[in-house]
């Protein structure tokens, strides 16, 4: 599972947030972290993590890489998060 910090746009996996002490194994991380919509078992091999700033907060989504939906989101101003940027804070 991927989470986005709605204040900064940083994206992390649930595992990364657990290892950083931000989340617990059985619980989602506290706000401002919000789960990115998409399959819970998504891999960055097949899926791209996208973010967009809307009304002062960041939102995120997952989409299959290089598909029509991916291209449509990019055209509408969504930004793809580079794999190396997906990390816990700190």
C-alpha positions as CSV (number, residue, x, y, z in Angstrom):
1,X,0.0,0.0,0.0
2,X,1.1,3.5,-0.8
3,X,0.4,6.6,1.3
4,X,0.7,10.3,0.5
5,X,1.4,13.1,2.9
6,X,-1.4,15.5,1.9
7,X,0.6,18.5,3.2
8,X,3.9,17.9,1.3
9,X,3.1,15.4,-1.5
10,X,5.7,12.9,-0.2
11,X,4.8,9.3,-1.0
12,X,5.8,6.3,1.1
13,X,4.9,2.6,1.3
14,X,3.2,1.3,4.4
15,X,6.3,-0.8,5.2
16,X,8.5,2.3,4.9
17,X,6.3,4.2,7.3
18,X,6.3,1.3,9.8
19,X,10.1,1.1,9.7
20,X,10.3,4.8,10.3
21,X,8.0,4.6,13.3
22,X,5.3,6.7,11.7
23,X,2.7,3.8,11.4
24,X,2.0,0.5,13.2
25,X,1.7,-2.8,11.4
26,X,-2.1,-3.1,11.8
27,X,-3.0,0.6,11.6
28,X,-2.7,3.1,8.9
29,X,-0.5,6.1,9.5
30,X,-2.0,9.2,11.1
31,X,-2.9,12.3,9.2
32,X,-1.6,14.0,7.2
33,X,-0.9,10.6,5.6
34,X,-3.7,9.3,3.4
35,X,-3.9,6.0,1.5
36,X,-3.3,6.3,-2.3
37,X,-6.3,4.8,-4.1
38,X,-5.4,1.6,-6.0
39,X,-4.8,-2.1,-5.4
40,X,-3.2,-2.9,-2.0
41,X,-0.7,-5.2,-3.7
42,X,0.4,-2.8,-6.4
43,X,4.0,-2.9,-7.5
44,X,5.9,0.0,-9.1
45,X,7.0,-2.5,-11.8
46,X,3.4,-2.3,-13.3
47,X,1.9,0.8,-11.6
48,X,2.9,4.4,-11.5
49,X,2.2,6.5,-8.4
50,X,0.8,9.9,-9.4
51,X,0.1,13.0,-7.3
52,X,-1.7,16.3,-7.8
53,X,-2.2,19.4,-5.7
54,X,-5.9,20.1,-5.4
55,X,-7.5,22.8,-3.2
56,X,-4.3,23.2,-1.1
57,X,-3.6,19.5,-0.5
58,X,-2.0,16.7,-2.4
59,X,-3.9,13.7,-3.6
60,X,-2.6,10.5,-5.1
61,X,-3.6,7.6,-7.3
62,X,-2.1,4.5,-8.9
63,X,-2.4,3.7,-12.5
64,X,-1.0,1.1,-14.8
65,X,2.2,2.4,-16.4
66,X,2.1,3.6,-20.1
67,X,-1.7,3.0,-20.5
68,X,-4.3,5.3,-21.8
69,X,-5.4,6.3,-18.3
70,X,-1.8,7.1,-17.3
71,X,-1.5,9.4,-20.3
72,X,-4.8,11.0,-19.6
73,X,-3.9,11.8,-16.1
74,X,-0.5,13.3,-17.1
75,X,-2.3,15.5,-19.6
76,X,-4.6,16.7,-16.8
77,X,-1.7,17.9,-14.7
78,X,-0.9,14.8,-12.6
79,X,2.8,14.3,-11.8
80,X,4.4,10.9,-11.7
81,X,6.4,10.2,-8.6
82,X,9.8,8.8,-9.4
83,X,10.4,5.4,-7.7
84,X,13.5,6.7,-6.0
85,X,11.4,9.5,-4.4
86,X,9.1,6.9,-2.7
87,X,10.5,6.9,0.9
88,X,9.6,7.5,4.5
89,X,10.3,11.0,5.9
90,X,13.6,11.6,7.6
